[in-house]
Amino acid sequence: MIEAAIIFAATCYGLALLLNLWRIVVGPDSANRILALDTMVINLIALLVLYGIWRSTPMYFEAAMLIAMVGFVSTVAYCRFVLRGNIIE
């Protein structure tokens, strides 16, 4: 039963990734693209956690934590670049 739930959740997150990719391509401005990239990172983290549950190994949870940290830093850096024109002052 848990495998069916994991497959359903992974399918939903995969569809969400495709919709985020569409928002990045079609997005009317850079703010929408930044939010779509951040949401893609969150969906990727969810997929890694689901895969870790399916494989019953903690290695994927650690990878999800690393991607979360890199995703947060990259979102902040991209927002600072859009707002100020530079990242490091």
Secondary structure, DSSP 8 states (H G I E B T S, - for coil): -HHHHHHHHHHHHHHHHHHHHHHHHH-SSHHHHHHHHHHHHHHHHHHHHHHHHHHT-THHHHHHHHHHHHHHHHHHHHHHHHHHS-S--
